[in-house]
Amino acid sequence: MINPYNLVRSVKLAARGPAQDHAHLSGRSGTLDCWLTTITPIFTPAAAARASGTATNLHFFRSANRPAIPGSSLKGMLRSLAEALANGCSPFDSRLHPRCHSLESLCLCCRLVGYLKGSNVHARHVSMSDVLVEAGYEMGSRVTLKELSSPKPERHTPFYDDATRSRGRKFYYHQSHVQHVGDIPAESRPTHRNVQIEPLLRGVFRFSVHYWNLGDVELGLLLHTLDLPPELFHKIGMAKPLGLGTVRITVSGWKENVINPADPAWRYRNLGQASFHVTLAGLQSAEALTAARALLQERIDAVKGAYARHYSQVLGAPVSHDLWTLPAPHLEDLKVMLSLVSYAREIRYAGYGWFQNPTNAQRTLPSIARVQSGERLPD
C-alpha cells in the first residue's frame, strides 16, 4: 500500500527582494497560449449545496454551457508548482518555507503571482484565463466516489504531521491506469460523506497566460511551471487521491509585446506590434507545424535557461542551462511526483482500522525515495 500523496523536500531558500511596481514599464510583457490535454479523467466542481444525510451531487464547472476549469484553479496549481521549483514561501507559514512579510522582501513566487497581507498589497504580474474545452470532449456517467475525507494529522501525528514538519510540500502521485469510469474507485453504499460526480474522460482545453513587467528569471520560472519535460505531468481538480486530474500542458503560441520604457504611451500608439509572435493554431501542413514548433521551443528553452542559470547560483552548483539536471533534492522528488509511476495500482489511503492497529501507531510516511526504492506500507 502507498499513500496517495507524498512530500517534496525543501532546500535552501532563494533570496527575497522588493516587488516590482506597476507604475513603470520594464522587462517583458506578452501572452502565452496553451493547450491542456487530459491524460486521466478530470473533474472540477461547480458550486453545490449539500442536502442533509445524502451524498452531494456535484456537476462539472461550466462556461457557456460547456465544461471548463476556472482560471483560479489553474493559477493555484501553477503557483504550487512554482513554489516547489523555486522554494518560495508557503501560505501556511511553515518552518521550512516561512511566509513573506514585507513588500520589500518577497520571494520570487510572490513577486510573480501577487502578495496580500493587510494593507500591504502587491498586484500580480501574471493573469490566467479560464480553461475552455474544445469540441470533441467526452463526459462519463455519474459515479459516487470513495470517501475523500482529508487526513487528520492531529490524530496520526507520526504518520502525517511529523513528516510534513520535516520534509516539505504535498504532491499527489499520478495514476495513469485510471482511464474509464469503471477505473475510478467508487462507493456502492454511499453516506453523507461521499460525493457523486460527472467526470470528463477525455478532452482538449485552451487557455491564455498574460504577463507583464517580468525579467528573464521571472519569465523563466513561469515557463518552467507550464512547459514540463515530456515525461512529467500536471495534476488539477478534484479527486486527485483516486487518480483523477492528470493533464499535459503544451505552449501553443507566444506573442511578446514591443515596449518602450522611456515612452510609456508608445504601446497605445502602436497597438498590435509584437517583437515575437508564433502560433501552432491553424497551421495545416506538417512542414509549417514542425518549423513553428521548433521556433517556439527554441524561444521557450532560451528563457527557461535564464532561470536555470540563476537557480544554479542559488544552489551553489555548477551553472546549468537545464533546471532538471541540477543536483537538488526537491527536483529529484518532483521528477517522481510529476511522473506516471509504475506502482500506481498500489496507491490508496490507509483506513481507520489501519491506524487503530497498535503495530501501525508509530509508523511514519515513507519518503519519496524510499517508496521509489520499493518500501511499502503493510495492508
Order of alpha helices (4+ residues) and beta strands (2+ residues): beta-beta-beta-beta-beta-alpha-alpha-beta-beta-beta-beta-beta-beta-alpha-beta-beta-beta-beta-alpha-beta-beta-alpha-beta-alpha-alpha-alpha-alpha
